[in-house]
Amino acid sequence: MHPRTASFGSNGLYKLPIRTMRKRISYLLLCAVMTLVGCNRAKELNPQSENVPVKAFQAVKKRFPESTSLVFAPLTPEKIWSVDFMSNSRQYKAVVDTQAVLANARFLNNQLPEPLVQFLDKLAIRGGTVASETWEIQPETAAGEDWPRVAFDYQWMGMERTIKVITNGANNVKFALTMGSQSTLAYYVEKPMDVSPKIGNYLKRIGMAEHPGMWVSYDQDGRRTFVNRNGMFIFDQDENPLFVLHGSVVKQEDLPAFVYNYINASPEMDGFIFESAIRFSVDGCSGYHISVRKDTEIGQIFNLYFNDNGDLIYHEFTAYQF
């Protein structure tokens, strides 16, 4: 049994001409996964309570002097909080520590722009339901960003997802879209140790923390996702590794049956071909990362992450159009 329209070269990978521009877009989309805005929030905290330091409150007021109606929720106990507030009659979401605002997004409107609606209708993930307002995520200059992103929650095939889109952004991309798990607004830190000593030490131990700067987000189920130029790393709510981008190429004939079964049972992947298959296994974390793609006037990619039991750890979709 083989996946639909799968085609491999002699090394087990489908060969595509990958140019510098496409590599840049791939990293742009990888970072895009991190900047997601989920609508659900944790227990609300009064900023004057002992649970929120005055310095965190002051950090928001320094960046947004006109902010009012601040509502905090803890992300990392006693270190990092999400906060909803109003500023100049506009709604905002942000992530803050005791020093500064780490990320922020502002409310746009209740409807998607028509060009984005038309683009979404051409994709393999069409047919879902927009499940939230539209927000604009502001660029994080410390991370080298210079383009805003539009984000909204999306119900698709029974899953609560978040879509983020760059329109007319970097590298002359008309649209660059990513759909991932519904999660908090991501934030940028210089060192993972600043967020979690356990995760920071793990990444250092396996040699994956040498590049400074990481994006961090929290999924609804408590998982934490870290992204830097080495790739993506996923941890469960107890900070144990679920996926680490550290492995080797797997040939088609060596893939387990559950990979084929999943793809063949997914009509949205009709017409997609295999791009790559990676076997990851490091320090108590093992499984498969599968990429399938479809290139027409729009490039579309599904990234599937399985553990050795065949459980789907993570599901991600990206699309771009020049």
N, C-alpha and C positions, 0 to 999 in steps of 0.2 A: 504494500500500500504506500503511495507516495503523495505528497502534497500537490495541490493543483499547480499545473504549469511550472513545476520546479525544474530548474536547469542549473547544473553545476559544472565547474571546470575540473581540471585534473586534481586540484588541491581541495576540492570539496566546496568551493565557493563559486557562486554565480559571478561572472566577471562583468563589471561595468566601468566605463571610463570615468574615473573620479578625478576631477580637476581641483585646483586650489580653491576656486569659488565655491564649489560644492562642499569642500571640507569646512570652509568658513561658515556656510549656511548650516551645516550639521552641528557645529559648536554653538551657533546662535540659537538653533532650535533646542539643543540640550539645555542651555541656560534658560530658555523659555519655559521648559518644564517646571522650573523652580519658582517662577513668578506667578503663582496661582492664587486666586481669591476664592475661598470657600465661604458660604454665607453663614453656616452654623458657628456659634461661638461658645466658649466655655463659660463657667460661672462668672457672672458680672461682679466686679469689685469697685467699690467706691474709692476714688483716688486719694481721699483723705484717710483711708483706713491704714492700719499698720501693715497690710499686705502689699501695699504699693509705696515704695520709698518716695519721698518728696523730690529727689533728684530725677526720677523717671517722669514725674509730673512736670517738672521744670524743663526737661528735655523737649517735651512736646510743646510747651509754651514758648520756648526759645525758637523752635522751627516754625510754629504756627501761633503767633502772638494773639490772634483773634479766636483761638479755639475755645469752644464751650461744650458742655454736656459730655465730658470725657468718661468713657466706660472701659475699664481695663480687664484683661483676662490673662492669666499666667501661661507662658509657653515653657520657659525654663525657670523653675522655682527660684525666686529672689534674684533673678538675673535679667530675664527678657520677658516682655509682655506684648500682647496685641492690644490695640486701643481703637475704639470707634469714637468719632467726635464730629462736631460741626465747626466750620470755619468760613466766615463770610457767606453765610447762608447756604453752604454746600457740605454734603456729607463726605467724610474721609475715613479710611482705614489706615492703620500704620502698625509697625513693629518698632519697639523702643527698648533701650536698656537705660542704665542710669547716667549715660553720657550723651546719647544722641538718638535721633530718629534713624532707624536702620533701613526702613523701606516705607513707602506710602502710596496709596491709590486714592483717587477722587471719583466720586459718582459722576457718570456722564448722563445717561438717560435710561428709559425703560424699553427702548427698542434698538435693534441692531441697524447699522447703516445698510441701505439696500445693496451696495456692492458686496458687502460682506455676506449678506443673506444669499446672494447669487453664487458667490464662491463656495459657501458651505453646501449649497444644494448640488454641487458638482462632485462632492467627495464621497468616499466610501462610508463615512459616518453620517451621511444625510439621514433625515427622517426623525431625528431626535427632537427634544423640546427645550427651548431656552427657559431656564428655571430661575433666573435672577436678573437683577438690574445689570447694566453695563458699567464697568469701571475702567478707568485709565490708570495704569500703573506707571508711576513716574520713573525716569531713568535714575540709576544709582551711579553717580559719577565715580565713586570710589572703586567700583567694579569695571570702570572703563566704558560704561553704557552712554549712549547719546540718543536713544530712541525710546519713545513711550510705547506702551502696549495696551491693547484693549483686552479685557478679561470678562468672562461671564460663566455662570454655572450652566450645565447642560445635562439633561437626562437622556441617556442613550442605552438601549437594550437592557433596561433594568438597572443600569449603573448610574450613580451620581458622579459626574465628571466635572472638570473645569477646563474651559477652552481659553487660550490666550493667543492673541494675534498681533503681529507687527504688520502695519500697512504702510506701504511706500517708505520702507525703512532702510536698514543697512544693506550694502552690497546690491543696491538697485532691485531689491525684492519688492514685488507688488503686494504679495501676501506671504506671510510665514506663520503658519498655524500649528499649535501643539495642543493635544488633548491628553490630560493625565488625570490621576486621582484627585478628587476634591480635597483641598488642603488649605492651610493658612497662607496668608501673604508671605512669600519667602523673603529672607533677608540675607545680607552679605556680611560675612565675618572674615577677618584675616587668618584666624587659626581655629580649627575645629575644637581645640582644647578649651577655647573660650565658651563654647556651648556645652560640651560634655567631655570631662576628662577620660571617661571610659572609651568613648568613640574616638577621641583624639589619640589616645594611646594605641588603640587597635590599628588605626590608619598609619600611624608612625611605625608600628611593629611590622606591618606588611609592606612598608616602603611606598605608601600611597598618599603621603601628606607633605611631600617636599615642595609642591607648588603652593605659594601663598594664596589665600583667598578662596572661600567656599560659599556657595549658596546653600541655605538650610531651609527646609519646610517641614511641616507636620501634617500627616494625613489624618483623616477623621478617626481612623482606628488606632491612632497613637504612634504609627510608624514615623520614623524620621528619614528624610532623604537629604543627602549631601551631594553637591556637584562641584567639581573643579575641573581643570584641564586634563586631569587623568581620566575623568569619566564620572559615572554615577554610582553611589553607594547607598544601599537601603538597609535600615536597621529596624527591628521590631520595637514595641513599646518598652521593653526591658533593655534596649540598646544592644541586643545581640544581632550579629550580621545576618541578613537575608540574601543580599546580593552584593558582590564586589566585582568590579570590572577587572578581573585578573585571571586569565585563562588562555586557552589555545583553540585553534580552529578545529571544528569537527566536520568530518565528511558526511555526506548524505546518508550513506549506508550505516553509519554509526549512531544516527539519531534515534532516540527511543520512540516507541509507537505512540506514546501520549502526545508527542509534538504533532505528528501527522493527524491523529484523531482530532485534536483541537482545531487545526487549520481546516480540515475537511468538513468540520461541523460549523464553520464560520463563513456564511455566504458573503459577508462584507469583504472577504479576501479573495473573491473570484477575480481571476485575471492578474493576481499578484504573483511574483516570482521570488524565489529565495535570493537574498543578497549575501547573508552570512549566517553562520552558526558557530557559537562559541561555547565551549565547556569551561565553566568557572569552578574552581575548587581551591579554597584557601582557608585554613584555620577555622574549621567547623562550619563552613559556608560553601555549598556546592549545588550545581544545577546547570541550566542551559539558558543562553541568551540568543534568541532567534530574531532575525530581521528579514522581513519580506517587503518588497516594494513594487510599485507600479509607476512607470514613467510615460506620461503622455504630455500634453501641454502643461499639466500639473504633476509635480512629483509627490508621491504619497508613500509613506512608510509605516508599517506596523512593527513595533518592537515588543516582543513577548519574552517574559522572564519566568522560567519554571524552576522549582526545586526538584530534587531527585525523586520525590514522591509523585511528581506530575502535577503538583498544585501550581496554579498561576500566581506568582508573587506580585507581578506588576504588568500592566498593560498600558501601552503608550502609542499614540498616533501622531504623526507629523505630516504636514503638507506645505508645499511652497510653490509659488508661481512668480516668474520674472516678468 
